[in-house]
């Protein structure tokens, strides 16, 4: 239900639920309604991939997003506010509707309230503060579906990467400190959980195809080009791309992503936090983006503009760093009169997010470790259950 490029929002209020109209027999026969819920903190391509898979299981995807209070109670402090998280989920192109303030534990009552046939979650475990599976009720009822978790990323992992920024520089990837971290992405002191522990992300052409729209520019489209790192794709980027897309009735927005080495040249420190493959999927998942140029040149050349038939080049209010030779990377579009500076009204930057993490370093380190401990307890319980079942089977044979 798109209106002016935005997704309808539903608050967690029984009196405001629009589901009744959707529950008619006629509607139910032709539309499979799918429910997903979560914290969606530090929204990344793993979240997007979960929602992509969930949408493929039905026709209409509703996503419930938890409040800051609920997340703090069950997991620890979120990095982003609930308002920021609502907007980020709304910008993912497979989402049809969001429910603000969704309950942390998924119940049949929630599924029925929004007329959803079933809910979808990744193949990991989500626990309440007292260690209970938040999907236990819907699993028992047969209204639970599982999708494959995206290897190589998690919110815990990304927080870990940012905490590392005070320890090692991007250029020192061969150092023992950095290597030790890459072997223990986001893990607690034990580092045994397959859900908290993150293995390397491996990009494939199939994954890009799954995320890409595949749509070519149409006659009458305004082709708009923007370029940057788009690291830790966040609400500041979303607000900028939203503003850019509203410059035309038929926008075709192309995002040029700089290679990792280029980003590190002009941003320094440990940037980029996400590599070029991760940033590509993150940007492709945004509903305001039509196409991505992987490894775009830093200087916007006449050849590039002619190749993509660009009508307009946009840049935000962030600083424009000079090219290697000290020249203005926007000199060509500026001279052509097609450069426009956009003020999205959001000043959040990737560095600002890192500062949020470092400011509350001890809280986030504790959150990561607590998550590891809870997950290990679940794994041990599952292993004991399997051992008991195996013994029961042995005894039955005897």
C-alpha positions in Angstrom: 0.0 0.0 0.0 2.2 2.7 -1.3 1.3 6.4 -1.1 3.8 8.9 -2.6 6.6 6.5 -2.2 5.8 5.6 1.4 4.5 2.5 3.1 1.4 2.6 5.3 2.2 2.5 9.0 0.1 0.8 11.6 0.5 1.4 15.3 0.1 -1.3 17.9 -3.4 -0.2 18.8 -6.4 -2.6 18.6 -8.8 0.2 17.7 -6.6 1.3 14.8 -6.1 -2.2 13.2 -7.1 -2.2 9.5 -7.1 -5.9 9.3 -10.8 -6.5 9.6 -11.5 -5.4 6.0 -8.7 -7.7 4.8 -10.2 -10.7 6.6 -13.1 -11.2 4.2 -13.2 -14.7 2.6 -12.7 -13.2 -0.9 -9.6 -11.3 0.3 -8.2 -14.4 2.1 -8.6 -16.6 -1.0 -6.5 -14.4 -3.2 -3.9 -12.9 -0.8 -1.4 -14.7 1.4 -0.5 -12.3 4.2 2.9 -12.9 5.9 4.1 -11.5 9.2 7.7 -10.8 10.3 8.8 -9.0 13.4 12.0 -8.0 15.1 14.2 -5.3 16.5 15.6 -4.3 13.1 18.4 -2.4 14.9 21.3 -1.4 12.7 19.2 -2.6 9.6 21.5 -4.4 7.3 21.3 -6.7 4.2 20.7 -9.7 6.4 17.5 -8.1 7.6 16.6 -7.2 4.0 17.3 -10.7 2.8 15.0 -12.2 5.5 12.2 -9.8 4.4 12.9 -10.7 0.7 12.5 -14.4 1.5 9.4 -13.8 3.6 7.7 -11.8 0.8 8.5 -14.6 -1.6 6.4 -16.9 0.6 3.3 -14.9 0.2 1.7 -11.8 -1.4 1.6 -9.1 1.3 4.3 -8.6 3.9 3.6 -6.9 7.2 6.6 -6.2 9.5 6.3 -5.6 13.2 9.0 -3.5 14.8 9.6 -3.5 18.6 9.9 -0.4 20.8 13.1 0.8 22.4 11.7 -0.2 25.8 11.0 -3.8 24.8 14.4 -4.2 23.2 16.2 -2.8 26.2 14.3 -5.2 28.5 15.0 -8.3 26.5 18.4 -7.7 24.8 20.0 -4.4 25.9 20.0 -0.9 24.5 19.3 -0.5 20.8 21.7 1.6 18.7 18.9 3.4 16.8 15.7 4.9 18.2 12.4 3.3 17.4 11.5 6.2 15.1 14.7 5.6 13.1 14.1 1.9 13.0 10.5 2.3 11.8 11.7 4.5 9.0 14.5 2.1 8.0 12.2 -0.9 7.7 9.7 1.2 5.8 12.3 1.9 3.2 13.0 -1.8 2.4 11.4 -2.5 -0.9 9.8 -5.8 0.0 7.8 -4.4 2.9 4.2 -3.6 2.2 3.2 -2.4 5.7 4.7 -1.9 9.1 3.3 -2.2 12.7 5.0 0.1 15.1 5.4 -1.1 18.7 4.8 -4.8 17.9 4.9 -7.2 20.9 8.3 -8.9 21.5 6.7 -12.3 21.8 4.9 -13.4 18.6 1.5 -14.8 19.4 -1.5 -16.2 17.5 -3.4 -13.2 18.7 -1.0 -10.9 16.8 -1.2 -13.0 13.6 -5.0 -13.0 13.8 -5.2 -9.3 14.5 -3.4 -8.5 11.2 -5.0 -11.4 9.3 -1.6 -13.1 8.7 -1.5 -16.7 7.5 1.8 -17.3 9.2 5.0 -15.6 10.4 8.5 -16.0 9.1 11.8 -15.9 11.0 15.4 -16.8 10.3 16.9 -20.2 11.3 18.3 -18.8 14.6 16.8 -18.4 18.0 15.2 -15.3 19.5 14.8 -15.3 23.3 13.0 -13.3 25.9 14.7 -11.9 29.0 13.9 -15.2 30.8 15.3 -17.3 28.0 12.1 -18.5 26.3 11.7 -18.9 22.5 9.6 -15.9 21.3 8.1 -18.0 18.6 7.1 -21.0 20.7 3.3 -20.5 20.4 3.2 -20.0 16.7 5.5 -22.9 16.1 3.2 -25.2 18.0 0.2 -24.1 16.0 1.9 -24.7 12.7 1.9 -21.1 11.7 5.6 -20.6 11.6 7.9 -20.7 8.5 11.7 -20.5 8.5 13.9 -18.7 6.1 17.7 -19.1 5.7 19.7 -16.7 7.8 22.2 -14.6 5.8 25.7 -15.7 6.7 28.3 -13.0 7.5 26.4 -10.3 9.3 24.4 -9.5 12.4 23.8 -6.5 14.5 26.1 -8.0 17.1 28.7 -8.3 14.4 28.4 -4.7 13.2 28.6 -3.4 16.8 31.7 -5.5 17.2 33.3 -4.0 14.1 32.7 -0.5 15.4 34.1 -1.3 18.8 37.2 -2.5 17.0 37.7 0.9 15.5 39.5 2.1 18.6 41.9 -0.8 18.4 43.0 -1.2 14.8 43.2 0.7 11.6 41.8 -0.4 8.2 45.3 -0.5 6.8 46.4 -2.9 9.4 44.3 -5.9 8.3 47.3 -8.2 8.7 47.9 -7.3 12.3 47.3 -9.9 15.0 44.7 -7.7 16.7 42.6 -7.3 13.5 43.0 -11.0 12.6 41.9 -12.1 16.1 38.8 -10.0 15.6 38.0 -11.3 12.1 38.1 -14.8 13.6 35.6 -13.8 16.4 33.2 -11.3 14.7 30.9 -10.0 17.4 31.4 -12.9 19.7 31.5 -13.1 23.5 34.3 -14.5 25.5 33.5 -18.1 24.5 32.6 -17.5 20.8 30.8 -20.8 20.3 27.3 -19.7 19.2 26.6 -20.2 15.5 24.1 -17.3 15.7 26.2 -14.7 17.4 29.4 -15.8 15.8 29.5 -14.7 12.2 31.3 -16.4 9.4 32.5 -14.5 6.3 30.0 -13.1 3.9 30.5 -14.5 0.4 29.0 -12.5 -2.5 27.5 -14.2 -5.5 26.0 -13.0 -8.7 22.8 -14.8 -7.7 22.5 -12.7 -4.5 22.9 -9.5 -6.5 20.2 -10.6 -8.9 17.9 -11.4 -6.1 18.3 -7.9 -4.6 18.3 -6.0 -7.9 15.1 -4.6 -9.4 16.3 -5.4 -13.0 14.3 -2.4 -14.3 15.7 -0.3 -17.1 15.1 3.4 -17.4 11.8 4.2 -19.2 11.0 7.1 -21.5 10.2 10.1 -19.4 12.3 9.0 -16.4 14.6 11.5 -14.8 17.9 9.7 -14.3 19.5 10.9 -11.1 23.1 10.0 -10.1 24.4 10.0 -6.6 27.7 8.7 -5.3 29.4 7.8 -2.0 30.4 5.1 0.4 26.9 4.5 1.9 28.6 2.7 4.7 26.5 1.1 7.4 23.5 2.1 5.2 21.4 4.1 7.7 18.5 6.5 8.2 20.6 9.5 7.1 21.1 7.7 3.7 17.5 6.8 3.5 16.3 10.4 4.1 18.7 11.6 1.5 17.6 9.1 -1.2 14.0 9.7 -0.3 14.5 13.5 -0.9 16.4 12.8 -4.2 13.6 10.5 -5.4 11.1 13.3 -4.8 12.8 15.6 -7.3 10.9 14.0 -10.1 7.6 12.3 -10.8 9.4 9.4 -12.5 12.8 9.2 -10.8 15.4 6.6 -11.8 18.1 6.8 -9.0 21.5 5.4 -9.7 23.9 5.0 -6.7 27.6 4.9 -7.4 29.4 3.0 -4.7 33.2 3.6 -4.2 35.6 0.7 -3.7 36.8 0.0 -0.2 40.3 1.4 -0.9 38.8 4.7 -2.2 36.6 5.1 0.8 39.5 4.5 3.2 41.5 7.1 1.3 39.1 9.9 1.9 37.5 8.8 5.2 40.5 7.2 7.0 40.3 5.4 10.4 38.7 1.9 10.0 36.4 2.9 7.2 34.6 1.4 5.4 33.0 -0.8 8.1 31.1 -2.8 5.5 32.9 -4.0 2.4 31.8 -3.1 -1.2 29.8 -6.4 -1.5 27.9 -5.7 1.7 27.2 -2.1 0.8 25.9 -3.1 -2.6 23.2 -5.3 -1.2 22.3 -2.8 1.5 21.7 -0.1 -1.1 19.9 -2.3 -3.6 17.4 -3.2 -0.9 16.2 0.4 -0.6 13.0 1.2 -2.4 14.3 4.6 -3.6 17.2 3.0 -5.5 16.8 1.8 -9.1 20.4 0.7 -9.9 23.9 0.5 -8.3 27.3 1.1 -9.9 29.7 -1.2 -8.1 33.1 0.5 -7.8 32.1 3.8 -9.3 34.9 6.3 -10.1 35.4 8.9 -7.4 35.5 11.8 -10.0 32.2 12.0 -11.9 33.3 12.1 -15.5 31.6 13.1 -18.7 31.9 9.6 -20.0 30.0 8.3 -16.9 27.2 10.9 -17.3 26.8 10.1 -21.0 26.9 6.4 -20.5 24.0 6.4 -18.0 22.3 9.4 -19.7 22.3 11.2 -16.4 19.9 14.2 -16.1 20.9 15.3 -12.6 23.7 14.7 -10.1 22.9 15.1 -6.4 25.1 15.4 -3.3 24.1 15.9 0.3 25.3 18.4 2.8 28.3 16.2 3.8 31.8 17.3 3.0 33.1 16.7 -0.5 36.7 15.4 -0.2 39.1 16.2 -3.1 40.3 13.6 -5.6 43.8 12.1 -5.3 45.2 15.0 -7.4 43.3 17.6 -5.3 40.7 18.3 -7.9 36.9 18.6 -7.3 35.3 15.3 -8.1 32.0 17.1 -9.0 33.7 19.6 -11.4 32.1 18.2 -14.6 28.5 18.1 -13.5 29.0 21.4 -11.8 30.2 23.0 -15.0 27.3 21.3 -16.9 24.8 22.9 -14.5 23.3 19.6 -13.5 24.7 19.4 -9.9 22.2 19.9 -7.1 23.0 19.9 -3.3 20.3 18.2 -1.3 19.4 19.0 2.3 17.5 15.9 3.6 17.1 17.5 7.0 19.0 14.6 8.6 22.6 15.2 9.6 23.3 11.7 10.8 26.6 10.2 9.4 28.3 6.8 9.7 30.8 8.4 12.0 27.9 9.6 14.2 26.7 6.0 14.5 30.2 4.9 15.5 30.3 7.6 18.2 27.0 6.3 19.6 28.5 2.9 19.9 31.8 4.0 21.4 30.1 6.4 23.8 28.2 3.4 25.3 31.0 0.9 24.7 30.6 -1.0 27.9 26.8 -1.4 27.5 27.1 -2.8 24.0 30.0 -5.1 24.9 27.9 -6.4 27.8 24.9 -6.9 25.4 27.0 -8.9 23.0 28.3 -11.1 25.7 24.9 -11.6 27.3 23.5 -12.6 23.9 26.3 -15.2 23.5 25.6 -16.7 27.0 21.9 -17.0 26.4 22.4 -18.6 22.9 24.9 -21.0 24.3 22.4 -22.1 27.0 19.8 -22.8 24.3 22.3 -24.7 22.2 23.3 -26.9 25.2 19.6 -27.5 26.0 19.0 -28.5 22.4 21.9 -30.8 22.4 20.7 -32.5 25.7 17.3 -32.9 24.1 18.8 -34.6 21.0 20.9 -36.9 23.2 17.7 -37.9 25.2 15.8 -38.6 22.0 18.7 -40.7 20.7 18.7 -42.7 23.9 15.0 -43.2 23.7 15.3 -44.4 20.1 18.1 -46.9 21.2 15.9 -48.2 24.0 12.9 -48.6 21.7 15.1 -50.7 19.3 16.2 -52.9 22.2 
